[in-house]
Amino acid sequence: MPSTVEFKDLSKRSSKVLMASYITIASLLAVQIGTLFELSLLEDINLGNYSSSAELDLRIENNDLWIGIISTISGLAMITYVVLFFMWIYRSNSNSHTFTNEKLKHTPGWSVGWFFIPVANIWKSYQIPAEIWKVSKAGPDYKRKSTTPLTLKLWWIAWIVDSLFSQISYNITDKAVETHELINADRILFSSNIVSIIAIFLTIKLVKEVTLLQENQSHHISEIFA
């Protein structure tokens, strides 16, 4: 192979990411349902649609309980999904180094590390998987023969929009003192979760395609250097 780095099978890590992705999507759908019920509650509070304070207190208590449970489950699912995705990024980047003798811009460690660097992660979150895709697709000739697919571009846009919506929703909720402000925050959160679900579906597609590309590239190079 062009590199002394050893190619390692990516399929197990890919399978774990895919499973975590589906679980996270299911948990986000549950959050969406909970958000709709919370919006209904907030609208009733805003309009005074309740018969007594006792009834309202019970609805608020039940809402807080279920939102808390659903949000906790969804949060744990999201954390697991993100951790497994970064493990996949690390392995897929490491494998990319086996397909070419040229020095890649990102090492396995920094292919994950850049995601935690504020501001820089905005463009690095695109450059890193783009480099992995190009090398996995074209091997040694990746600089001349390969371009990034629409899937990756859409995934990156969805990730940026989701992060923006989440931050806006958090800021509004944190400062909210009126019911209508909480309603606005929930609406933004609902939109953010839709984008999150789209981004995860795009992650699924991206993971499947890169895994297949790396398997094909590994077999191709193994035949050349056999």
Secondary structure as a PSIPRED ss2 file (coil, helix, strand):
# PSIPRED VFORMAT (PSIPRED V4.0)

   1 M C   1.000  0.000  0.000
   2 P C   1.000  0.000  0.000
   3 S C   1.000  0.000  0.000
   4 T C   1.000  0.000  0.000
   5 V C   1.000  0.000  0.000
   6 E C   1.000  0.000  0.000
   7 F C   1.000  0.000  0.000
   8 K C   1.000  0.000  0.000
   9 D C   1.000  0.000  0.000
  10 L C   1.000  0.000  0.000
  11 S H   0.000  1.000  0.000
  12 K H   0.000  1.000  0.000
  13 R H   0.000  1.000  0.000
  14 S H   0.000  1.000  0.000
  15 S H   0.000  1.000  0.000
  16 K H   0.000  1.000  0.000
  17 V H   0.000  1.000  0.000
  18 L H   0.000  1.000  0.000
  19 M H   0.000  1.000  0.000
  20 A H   0.000  1.000  0.000
  21 S H   0.000  1.000  0.000
  22 Y H   0.000  1.000  0.000
  23 I H   0.000  1.000  0.000
  24 T H   0.000  1.000  0.000
  25 I H   0.000  1.000  0.000
  26 A H   0.000  1.000  0.000
  27 S H   0.000  1.000  0.000
  28 L H   0.000  1.000  0.000
  29 L H   0.000  1.000  0.000
  30 A H   0.000  1.000  0.000
  31 V H   0.000  1.000  0.000
  32 Q H   0.000  1.000  0.000
  33 I H   0.000  1.000  0.000
  34 G H   0.000  1.000  0.000
  35 T H   0.000  1.000  0.000
  36 L H   0.000  1.000  0.000
  37 F H   0.000  1.000  0.000
  38 E H   0.000  1.000  0.000
  39 L H   0.000  1.000  0.000
  40 S H   0.000  1.000  0.000
  41 L H   0.000  1.000  0.000
  42 L H   0.000  1.000  0.000
  43 E H   0.000  1.000  0.000
  44 D H   0.000  1.000  0.000
  45 I H   0.000  1.000  0.000
  46 N H   0.000  1.000  0.000
  47 L H   0.000  1.000  0.000
  48 G C   1.000  0.000  0.000
  49 N C   1.000  0.000  0.000
  50 Y C   1.000  0.000  0.000
  51 S C   1.000  0.000  0.000
  52 S C   1.000  0.000  0.000
  53 S H   0.000  1.000  0.000
  54 A H   0.000  1.000  0.000
  55 E H   0.000  1.000  0.000
  56 L H   0.000  1.000  0.000
  57 D H   0.000  1.000  0.000
  58 L H   0.000  1.000  0.000
  59 R H   0.000  1.000  0.000
  60 I H   0.000  1.000  0.000
  61 E H   0.000  1.000  0.000
  62 N H   0.000  1.000  0.000
  63 N H   0.000  1.000  0.000
  64 D H   0.000  1.000  0.000
  65 L H   0.000  1.000  0.000
  66 W H   0.000  1.000  0.000
  67 I H   0.000  1.000  0.000
  68 G H   0.000  1.000  0.000
  69 I H   0.000  1.000  0.000
  70 I H   0.000  1.000  0.000
  71 S H   0.000  1.000  0.000
  72 T H   0.000  1.000  0.000
  73 I H   0.000  1.000  0.000
  74 S H   0.000  1.000  0.000
  75 G H   0.000  1.000  0.000
  76 L H   0.000  1.000  0.000
  77 A H   0.000  1.000  0.000
  78 M H   0.000  1.000  0.000
  79 I H   0.000  1.000  0.000
  80 T H   0.000  1.000  0.000
  81 Y H   0.000  1.000  0.000
  82 V H   0.000  1.000  0.000
  83 V H   0.000  1.000  0.000
  84 L H   0.000  1.000  0.000
  85 F H   0.000  1.000  0.000
  86 F H   0.000  1.000  0.000
  87 M H   0.000  1.000  0.000
  88 W H   0.000  1.000  0.000
  89 I H   0.000  1.000  0.000
  90 Y H   0.000  1.000  0.000
  91 R H   0.000  1.000  0.000
  92 S H   0.000  1.000  0.000
  93 N H   0.000  1.000  0.000
  94 S H   0.000  1.000  0.000
  95 N H   0.000  1.000  0.000
  96 S H   0.000  1.000  0.000
  97 H C   1.000  0.000  0.000
  98 T C   1.000  0.000  0.000
  99 F C   1.000  0.000  0.000
 100 T C   1.000  0.000  0.000
 101 N C   1.000  0.000  0.000
 102 E C   1.000  0.000  0.000
 103 K C   1.000  0.000  0.000
 104 L C   1.000  0.000  0.000
 105 K C   1.000  0.000  0.000
 106 H C   1.000  0.000  0.000
 107 T C   1.000  0.000  0.000
 108 P H   0.000  1.000  0.000
 109 G H   0.000  1.000  0.000
 110 W H   0.000  1.000  0.000
 111 S H   0.000  1.000  0.000
 112 V H   0.000  1.000  0.000
 113 G H   0.000  1.000  0.000
 114 W H   0.000  1.000  0.000
 115 F H   0.000  1.000  0.000
 116 F H   0.000  1.000  0.000
 117 I C   1.000  0.000  0.000
 118 P C   1.000  0.000  0.000
 119 V C   1.000  0.000  0.000
 120 A H   0.000  1.000  0.000
 121 N H   0.000  1.000  0.000
 122 I H   0.000  1.000  0.000
 123 W H   0.000  1.000  0.000
 124 K H   0.000  1.000  0.000
 125 S H   0.000  1.000  0.000
 126 Y H   0.000  1.000  0.000
 127 Q H   0.000  1.000  0.000
 128 I H   0.000  1.000  0.000
 129 P H   0.000  1.000  0.000
 130 A H   0.000  1.000  0.000
 131 E H   0.000  1.000  0.000
 132 I H   0.000  1.000  0.000
 133 W H   0.000  1.000  0.000
 134 K H   0.000  1.000  0.000
 135 V H   0.000  1.000  0.000
 136 S H   0.000  1.000  0.000
 137 K H   0.000  1.000  0.000
 138 A H   0.000  1.000  0.000
 139 G H   0.000  1.000  0.000
 140 P H   0.000  1.000  0.000
 141 D H   0.000  1.000  0.000
 142 Y H   0.000  1.000  0.000
 143 K H   0.000  1.000  0.000
 144 R H   0.000  1.000  0.000
 145 K H   0.000  1.000  0.000
 146 S C   1.000  0.000  0.000
 147 T C   1.000  0.000  0.000
 148 T C   1.000  0.000  0.000
 149 P C   1.000  0.000  0.000
 150 L H   0.000  1.000  0.000
 151 T H   0.000  1.000  0.000
 152 L H   0.000  1.000  0.000
 153 K H   0.000  1.000  0.000
 154 L H   0.000  1.000  0.000
 155 W H   0.000  1.000  0.000
 156 W H   0.000  1.000  0.000
 157 I H   0.000  1.000  0.000
 158 A H   0.000  1.000  0.000
 159 W H   0.000  1.000  0.000
 160 I H   0.000  1.000  0.000
 161 V H   0.000  1.000  0.000
 162 D H   0.000  1.000  0.000
 163 S H   0.000  1.000  0.000
 164 L H   0.000  1.000  0.000
 165 F H   0.000  1.000  0.000
 166 S H   0.000  1.000  0.000
 167 Q H   0.000  1.000  0.000
 168 I H   0.000  1.000  0.000
 169 S H   0.000  1.000  0.000
 170 Y H   0.000  1.000  0.000
 171 N H   0.000  1.000  0.000
 172 I H   0.000  1.000  0.000
 173 T H   0.000  1.000  0.000
 174 D H   0.000  1.000  0.000
 175 K H   0.000  1.000  0.000
 176 A C   1.000  0.000  0.000
 177 V C   1.000  0.000  0.000
 178 E C   1.000  0.000  0.000
 179 T H   0.000  1.000  0.000
 180 H H   0.000  1.000  0.000
 181 E H   0.000  1.000  0.000
 182 L H   0.000  1.000  0.000
 183 I H   0.000  1.000  0.000
 184 N H   0.000  1.000  0.000
 185 A H   0.000  1.000  0.000
 186 D H   0.000  1.000  0.000
 187 R H   0.000  1.000  0.000
 188 I H   0.000  1.000  0.000
 189 L H   0.000  1.000  0.000
 190 F H   0.000  1.000  0.000
 191 S H   0.000  1.000  0.000
 192 S H   0.000  1.000  0.000
 193 N H   0.000  1.000  0.000
 194 I H   0.000  1.000  0.000
 195 V H   0.000  1.000  0.000
 196 S H   0.000  1.000  0.000
 197 I H   0.000  1.000  0.000
 198 I H   0.000  1.000  0.000
 199 A H   0.000  1.000  0.000
 200 I H   0.000  1.000  0.000
 201 F H   0.000  1.000  0.000
 202 L H   0.000  1.000  0.000
 203 T H   0.000  1.000  0.000
 204 I H   0.000  1.000  0.000
 205 K H   0.000  1.000  0.000
 206 L H   0.000  1.000  0.000
 207 V H   0.000  1.000  0.000
 208 K H   0.000  1.000  0.000
 209 E H   0.000  1.000  0.000
 210 V H   0.000  1.000  0.000
 211 T H   0.000  1.000  0.000
 212 L H   0.000  1.000  0.000
 213 L H   0.000  1.000  0.000
 214 Q H   0.000  1.000  0.000
 215 E H   0.000  1.000  0.000
 216 N H   0.000  1.000  0.000
 217 Q H   0.000  1.000  0.000
 218 S H   0.000  1.000  0.000
 219 H H   0.000  1.000  0.000
 220 H H   0.000  1.000  0.000
 221 I H   0.000  1.000  0.000
 222 S H   0.000  1.000  0.000
 223 E H   0.000  1.000  0.000
 224 I H   0.000  1.000  0.000
 225 F H   0.000  1.000  0.000
 226 A C   1.000  0.000  0.000
